[in-house]
Amino acid sequence: MNLFSPLPQARAAETVDVLLARPGLRIERIVSFGQASPPGFWYEQPEGEWVLLLRGVAELRFEDEAEPRRLLPGDFLEIAPRRRHRVDWTDPEQPTLWLAAFYG
């Protein structure tokens, strides 16, 4: 499999492909095309997450921060377990490609 192709075209929902799953570790390729978290929804997952933006543009917000973080290709961050966060925006004009590793 190639991370960059084929990329799905515009869809009503994100596309998530599990690339690797082992006890305590899951690696996913996520493709967004203008999707965002629903209003008022916050992720609060029990595992840690390391995410890398490979293509596109996104804004990710943490509940404990006043402003969203704008992510560009090459930007990555670690999200601690149970840290409330949401995707505020992804580019509706092009695919936004994420590589996410969930652990713990």
C-alpha positions in Angstrom: 0.0 0.0 0.0 1.1 3.6 -0.7 0.2 6.3 1.8 -0.4 8.8 -1.0 -2.4 6.7 -3.4 -5.1 6.1 -4.1 -6.5 9.0 -2.1 -10.3 9.0 -2.0 -12.1 12.0 -3.6 -14.6 14.2 -1.8 -16.8 12.2 0.5 -19.4 12.9 3.1 -17.3 11.1 5.8 -13.6 10.7 6.5 -11.9 7.6 5.3 -9.9 5.6 7.9 -7.6 2.7 6.9 -5.9 0.7 9.7 -2.4 0.1 8.5 -1.1 -1.8 11.5 -2.8 -3.2 14.6 -0.9 -4.8 17.4 -1.6 -5.0 21.2 -1.1 -1.5 22.5 -0.6 0.0 19.0 -2.7 1.0 16.1 -1.5 3.0 13.0 -4.1 4.6 10.8 -4.2 6.6 7.5 -7.0 9.1 7.7 -8.2 11.1 4.8 -10.4 14.2 5.4 -12.0 16.3 2.7 -13.6 19.2 4.5 -14.8 17.2 7.5 -14.7 18.5 11.0 -15.9 17.3 14.4 -19.6 17.8 15.0 -20.5 21.0 17.0 -19.9 20.4 20.7 -18.2 17.0 20.2 -14.8 16.4 21.8 -12.6 13.3 21.4 -11.5 12.0 24.8 -9.9 8.7 24.0 -8.2 6.4 26.6 -5.1 5.9 24.5 -2.3 8.4 23.5 -2.2 9.6 19.9 0.7 10.8 17.8 -0.5 12.5 14.6 1.4 13.7 11.5 -0.2 15.8 8.8 1.2 14.7 5.4 -1.0 16.6 3.0 -3.6 19.4 3.1 -4.4 21.8 5.9 -6.3 21.3 9.2 -7.2 23.1 12.4 -7.1 21.0 15.6 -8.4 22.5 18.9 -7.7 21.4 22.5 -10.3 22.2 25.0 -7.7 23.7 27.3 -6.3 26.1 24.7 -8.0 29.3 23.5 -7.1 29.1 19.8 -7.0 26.1 17.4 -3.7 24.9 16.1 -3.2 25.2 12.3 -1.5 22.2 10.9 0.4 22.2 7.6 2.2 19.3 5.9 5.0 18.0 8.1 3.4 19.2 11.4 3.0 16.6 14.1 1.9 16.5 17.7 1.2 14.2 20.5 -2.1 14.0 22.2 -2.1 12.7 25.8 -4.7 10.1 26.8 -8.0 11.7 27.7 -7.0 15.2 26.5 -10.1 16.6 25.0 -9.6 17.7 21.4 -11.5 18.2 18.2 -10.9 18.8 14.5 -12.3 22.3 13.8 -11.6 22.4 10.1 -10.0 20.5 7.2 -9.5 21.9 3.7 -12.6 21.3 1.5 -10.7 21.9 -1.7 -8.1 19.1 -1.3 -7.6 15.9 0.7 -6.1 16.3 4.1 -4.0 13.2 4.8 -3.1 12.2 8.4 -0.9 9.5 9.8 -2.0 8.6 13.3 -0.5 6.2 15.8 -2.6 5.3 18.8 -0.8 3.6 21.7 -1.1 2.6 25.3 
